[in-house]
Amino acid sequence: MNQAKIGKFIAENRKKINLTQAQLAEKLSITDKAVSKWERGVAMPDSSIMLELCGILNISVNELLGGEKISMEKDGEQNERLLVEMAKEIEIKNKTIWTCMLTIMTISITALIAGLLVVGFLMPEGVWQLVAILALCLVFLAPCFYALKLEISVGCYKCKHCGYEIVPTYKQALNAMHMGTTRYLRCPNCHKKSWCKKIVKK
């Protein structure tokens, strides 16, 4: 999607109905700064207010996302194109999050091992060595919890028994046994526990 084109389209249709940015913002219960960001192509309207925005501007969601007026003949084709574009954008975002998660884990594990080696070989045995080891472990755990949050924010886990796509809560994922990104989860559909493989597609 072309945010600059969409922003220009929003501005054009707002002016057609003689509304200022502040007036449009008031109707949507948001700030005029948010409207300004849309029209400058810096941000997109939130999905929760998209239908209301389209109703005020007298345009369809397809027209909003396409950044132009669409004839009835082209509506179906435009809808399919927009859905494909949105799917691609979601896929790219998911892959970016996934890469960040793996990078965080790799750096954390490397730093932990390096730190333990330094403490083990360079520090004399005693209380301070134990304190240093515990501190390293705590520092290592913080990014691990964050990486887990990133992991469950993309894709889902596939049940081995019925193929149901499970999206666990943070607590469920944290408490589940795991091997890499495969977790032992109970399926809410068939109620059986199995090693569910992570799939990144949503």
Stockholm file with secondary structure:
# STOCKHOLM 1.0

chainA/1-202         MNQAKIGKFIAENRKKINLTQAQLAEKLSITDKAVSKWERGVAMPDSSIMLELCGILNISVNELLGGEKISMEKDGEQNERLLVEMAKEIEIKNKTIWTCMLTIMTISITALIAGLLVVGFLMPEGVWQLVAILALCLVFLAPCFYALKLEISVGCYKCKHCGYEIVPTYKQALNAMHMGTTRYLRCPNCHKKSWCKKIVKK
#=GR chainA/1-202 SS CCHHHHHHHHHHHHHHTTCCHHHHHHHHTSCHHHHHHHHTTSCCCCHHHHHHHHHHHTCCHHHHHHTSCCCHHHHHHHHHHHHHHHHHHHHHHHHHHHHHHHHHHHHHHHHHHHHHHHHHHHSCSSHHHHHHHHHHHHHHHHHHHHHHHHHHHSSEEECTTTCCEECCCHHHHHHSCEETTEEEEECTTTCCEEEEEEECCC
#=GC SS_cons         CCHHHHHHHHHHHHHHTTCCHHHHHHHHTSCHHHHHHHHTTSCCCCHHHHHHHHHHHTCCHHHHHHTSCCCHHHHHHHHHHHHHHHHHHHHHHHHHHHHHHHHHHHHHHHHHHHHHHHHHHHSCSSHHHHHHHHHHHHHHHHHHHHHHHHHHHSSEEECTTTCCEECCCHHHHHHSCEETTEEEEECTTTCCEEEEEEECCC
//
